Amino acid sequence: MDASSRRCGTTSRRWCWRDKGFERPDLNGCVDHPDNPPMPLPTPVPSPCISICRMSAATGLCEGCQRTIDEIAAWSRMEDDEKRAVWLLIEGRRAEAARATTEPSR
């Protein structure tokens, strides 16, 4: 399969594993592909940074990668299992944000 057929073509500003050349997104890395099955992250575990580095005062999370400042600061010293745990937290945060934007307001 060539690289162009693997790209998701998402218009969201979020990063997608398909755009990084992987066959399937890890941990549902793209909000436009919520039904993709998760698969284990490779070793070494890639950084979730997408070079949109702005901390949200409302959430305390980076608007690009959805990590806390402590998670960002510790990333380079973390073991791979710790990094995978952060990726799981990020996935949960992204899923929660996606639910919040799709739920009807009352």
C-alpha positions as a Python dict, from the first residue, in 0.01 Angstrom:
ca = {
    (1, 'M'): (0, 0, 0),
    (2, 'D'): (146, 338, -93),
    (3, 'A'): (173, 625, 154),
    (4, 'S'): (-106, 828, -4),
    (5, 'S'): (-363, 554, 49),
    (6, 'R'): (-264, 529, 417),
    (7, 'R'): (-316, 898, 487),
    (8, 'C'): (-645, 975, 652),
    (9, 'G'): (-685, 1316, 493),
    (10, 'T'): (-846, 1451, 808),
    (11, 'T'): (-926, 1818, 812),
    (12, 'S'): (-899, 1838, 1188),
    (13, 'R'): (-586, 1998, 1331),
    (14, 'R'): (-517, 1686, 1533),
    (15, 'W'): (-241, 1448, 1443),
    (16, 'C'): (-328, 1111, 1289),
    (17, 'W'): (-115, 797, 1287),
    (18, 'R'): (-213, 736, 925),
    (19, 'D'): (-50, 1066, 836),
    (20, 'K'): (270, 939, 999),
    (21, 'G'): (274, 642, 759),
    (22, 'F'): (145, 368, 989),
    (23, 'E'): (-92, 107, 852),
    (24, 'R'): (-344, 164, 1133),
    (25, 'P'): (-356, 441, 1392),
    (26, 'D'): (-232, 351, 1738),
    (27, 'L'): (-466, 428, 2021),
    (28, 'N'): (-718, 583, 1784),
    (29, 'G'): (-472, 867, 1727),
    (30, 'C'): (-715, 1063, 1512),
    (31, 'V'): (-1050, 1191, 1635),
    (32, 'D'): (-1186, 1133, 1284),
    (33, 'H'): (-1128, 757, 1321),
    (34, 'P'): (-1289, 664, 1657),
    (35, 'D'): (-1368, 309, 1543),
    (36, 'N'): (-1010, 211, 1462),
    (37, 'P'): (-886, -79, 1674),
    (38, 'P'): (-603, 5, 1910),
    (39, 'M'): (-266, -160, 1862),
    (40, 'P'): (47, -155, 2079),
    (41, 'L'): (277, 143, 2049),
    (42, 'P'): (619, 61, 1903),
    (43, 'T'): (947, 79, 2090),
    (44, 'P'): (1075, 341, 2125),
    (45, 'V'): (742, 503, 2200),
    (46, 'P'): (690, 810, 1981),
    (47, 'S'): (626, 1149, 2132),
    (48, 'P'): (269, 1275, 2108),
    (49, 'C'): (397, 1628, 2034),
    (50, 'I'): (251, 1775, 1714),
    (51, 'S'): (426, 2114, 1742),
    (52, 'I'): (114, 2299, 1853),
    (53, 'C'): (249, 2390, 2194),
    (54, 'R'): (-1, 2601, 2388),
    (55, 'M'): (-116, 2526, 2740),
    (56, 'S'): (-487, 2573, 2800),
    (57, 'A'): (-563, 2760, 3121),
    (58, 'A'): (-908, 2597, 3130),
    (59, 'T'): (-787, 2235, 3113),
    (60, 'G'): (-420, 2251, 3212),
    (61, 'L'): (-340, 2049, 2899),
    (62, 'C'): (-135, 2127, 2592),
    (63, 'E'): (-378, 2210, 2312),
    (64, 'G'): (-171, 2009, 2065),
    (65, 'C'): (-75, 1686, 2240),
    (66, 'Q'): (-321, 1684, 2533),
    (67, 'R'): (-47, 1629, 2792),
    (68, 'T'): (-2, 1808, 3124),
    (69, 'I'): (306, 2022, 3174),
    (70, 'D'): (442, 1756, 3413),
    (71, 'E'): (396, 1483, 3150),
    (72, 'I'): (571, 1700, 2890),
    (73, 'A'): (862, 1780, 3123),
    (74, 'A'): (911, 1416, 3226),
    (75, 'W'): (871, 1259, 2880),
    (76, 'S'): (1242, 1229, 2798),
    (77, 'R'): (1310, 1054, 3130),
    (78, 'M'): (1015, 813, 3115),
    (79, 'E'): (1045, 442, 3048),
    (80, 'D'): (848, 308, 2750),
    (81, 'D'): (575, 163, 2975),
    (82, 'E'): (527, 503, 3138),
    (83, 'K'): (504, 666, 2796),
    (84, 'R'): (242, 411, 2690),
    (85, 'A'): (45, 496, 3005),
    (86, 'V'): (55, 864, 2910),
    (87, 'W'): (-69, 773, 2560),
    (88, 'L'): (-365, 593, 2722),
    (89, 'L'): (-441, 905, 2927),
    (90, 'I'): (-422, 1116, 2610),
    (91, 'E'): (-664, 880, 2434),
    (92, 'G'): (-909, 915, 2721),
    (93, 'R'): (-876, 1293, 2713),
    (94, 'R'): (-934, 1303, 2338),
    (95, 'A'): (-1237, 1075, 2365),
    (96, 'E'): (-1382, 1293, 2641),
    (97, 'A'): (-1325, 1609, 2435),
    (98, 'A'): (-1488, 1446, 2131),
    (99, 'R'): (-1791, 1344, 2340),
    (100, 'A'): (-1820, 1694, 2482),
    (101, 'T'): (-1829, 1848, 2134),
    (102, 'T'): (-2087, 1599, 1998),
    (103, 'E'): (-2331, 1598, 2290),
    (104, 'P'): (-2628, 1830, 2247),
    (105, 'S'): (-2627, 2126, 2481),
    (106, 'R'): (-2911, 2150, 2730),
}
